Structure formats: structure tokens, C-alpha cells
Amino acid sequence: MSPLAPDPHPALPRVPGPKLAPFKPTAQAQIRFIGNLGRENDKDAQVWKMFEFRAWEYLHFRATRYLTGPLAELHFYYDYFDPFNCECRVYGRPKAEGCEELAVKAYGYLLLSPEQEAEVTKRMAGRRYKPDDPDVELNGDNFWGRWEEHRGQQVRAIVKDLITDNEGGDYPKAFDVEQIPLIWDHLKHLHSLGILVRDIHNGNYLRGKLVDFSRAWTMYHPCLEHMDLSDVNMFKRLEGHKLELTFDGEYPFIDYDVPQDLQDCAGDETYAIDQRSYQWRVKDGEDVEKHVMEELYADTRSAS
């Protein structure tokens, strides 16, 4: 390849900032299908997590409540709000900061070949795979949620650590009660890295580790930047409250000590960590600041 040729499989998303590199330079891999891990038809319970497609209208709708103005390009809504790209941005941040132990480790992304997509569809949906008909408009009513804008795009996956049950069960449990203080410490650390998970519940933990960031926002993020202070505080309280509910749901009949700052986060007291205070200008470099100030918004006044 010419040194001037564009990388066909760059780290994603394509906007400046935290990103995830391909698992292999080709973004392809030979996959041996042994069987599903855990719940049937669960796209999350795999050594590699697969992602459905989301329509632009859906992503735009989810974003507009917290934006003060439109983004300059359609693809920016994918870069910042598509579940796959949300995960790529989250995993890129702890990797750059040298603290990948804060969640289940991710090793990179893959793009499934048509043959692999066919086999996965058959195994998970229990039906024969049918390639997209070139004469029929795609409307999202298919196993992978493809719309016409996704025609020809490969199914994306992220390769993660395999989490198994050491006790011989069918599915690893969310966490042990002894891990509660560490789980809260890890969530606080993620907050300090400018990450708002937005999806805390029992099913998002395996053996004490967060496994899903498909709804997460990572600074710099246009919604975090422009959100009203009341909404910021609401999200922070909700994150702490849901973590407490997660603990109670997993161990309803066991007394455990709730860290004081978790109580503060879940209640009305001041919780010190603000994801927006992450020093992204210093940590992520001039390219990110230029992108935010000159490229991201349709009206550059929204960047200030």
C-alpha cells in the first residue's frame, strides 16, 4: 500500500478523539462458531459483540433533546450516537489512559464477511439467511436492522475478553457482594475520564465488570457539552441510583455497606465528579479542538 493511500480499516469512529483500532489490520478474522455464551439470541453475550444498524432519523431523534443546534454533517450523528461508535469511543479512552481494567477489555473491531453474517443469522435467528434484495428498498425490517443507507455495509463486532462462570453455571453472575466497593470505584474512574455510561443495570455486569457501552457518551461529546446543568445532575443521580438498584437487585437479602459518595451521587447531595471537566483539549490534542470549533456544528457558535 502506498504510504499516501488512505487506511481502508482505520481506528473508529473517524472523527478525532478516542477510538478503537481493528482487531487485525484487515478487520477480518477466521471465526470458529462453538456456540452462544449465556442467554439465547443475546448479541451481547459473545466473545465478540455484534451491532445492529441504526437509522439516521433514530440517531438524530435521540440527539436533538440535548443539542443546542444541528451537527454539520449527517455522519457526525453516527460518529457520536451509533451504539457501535459509542463503544469504540469509550474503549479508546481507558486504553489511552492505561486503565483498561475498568471494564471488560476490548481488543478491536471486526467486520463480518457475508458468509459469517449468514452463519450468525442462522444460529441466532434460527432461520435461513437471505441476502438483501437489490430490487427491494431496505426499511429496517430485517434481522440486522439495515436501512437503505446501510446497504452493502458489513455487520460490525467488537472482540472482548471471554467472561466465563468459574462455578460451573450456564451464565456468569453479575458480581459478588465483595466486589461492590470496587465496582463503584471503577464507575467513578470512568466518570473522571469523561464517560457517562447511561445504561447501568444487572445485565450490564459480568463478574464485576461492565460489558456494554452502547449508549455511553464520552467527552468531547456534543450532548454532554451543551446539556443543561439540571440534566447533567439528573444523569449523574440516575447513574448512582441505578447502581444502587443493581446491587439491591443482585443481593436483596444481604446487608452491605454503601459508599458515602455513592449515596451522594444517587441522592441530592453534591457529587464531585463532572464528566465535562475531563481535559479533552489537553489529552486528545489539537485535532479534536479544531474539529469541535470548526467542523462539528452547522453553526460554529454552538462550539463555544
C-alpha positions, 0 to 999 in steps of 0.5 A: 500500500502506498504510504499516501493511500488512505487506511481502508480499516482505520481506528473508529469512529473517524472523527478525532478523539478516542477510538478503537483500532481493528482487531487485525489490520484487515478487520477480518478474522477466521471465526470458529462458531462453538456456540452462544455464551449465556442467554439465547439470541443475546448479541451481547453475550459473545466473545465478540459483540455484534451491532445492529444498524441504526437509522439516521432519523433514530440517531438524530431523534435521540440527539436533538433533546440535548443539542443546542443546534444541528451537527454539520454533517449527517455522519457526525450523528453516527460518529457520536450516537451509533451504539457501535461508535459509542463503544469504540469511543469509550474503549479508546479512552481507558486504553489511552489512559492505561486503565483498561481494567475498568471494564471488560477489555476490548481488543478491536473491531471486526467486520463480518464477511457475508458468509459469517453474517449468514452463519450468525443469522442462522444460529441466532435467528434460527432461520435461513439467511437471505441476502438483501434484495437489490430490487427491494428498498431496505426499511429496517425490517430485517434481522440486522436492522439495515436501512437503505443507507446501510446497504452493502455495509458489513455487520460490525463486532467488537472482540472482548475478553471471554467472561466465563462462570468459574462455578460451573453455571450456564451464565456468569453472575453479575458480581459478588457482594465483595466486589461492590466497593470496587465496582463503584470505584471503577464507575467513578474512574470512568466518570473522571475520564469523561464517560457517562455510561447511561445504561447501568443495570444487572445485565450490564455486569459480568463478574464485576465488570461492565460489558456494554457501552452502547449508549455511553457518551464520552467527552468531547461529546456534543450532548454532554457539552451543551446539556443543561446543568439540571440534566447533567445532575439528573444523569449523574443521580440516575447513574448512582441510583441505578447502581444502587438498584443493581446491587439491591437487585443482585443481593436483596437479602444481604446487608452491605455497606454503601459508599458515602459518595455513592449515596451522594451521587444517587441522592441530592447531595453534591457529587464531585465528579463532572464528566465535562471537566475531563481535559479533552483539549489537553489529552486528545490534542489539537485535532479534536479542538479544531474539529469541535470549533470548526467542523462539528456544528452547522453553526460554529457558535454552538462550539463555544 
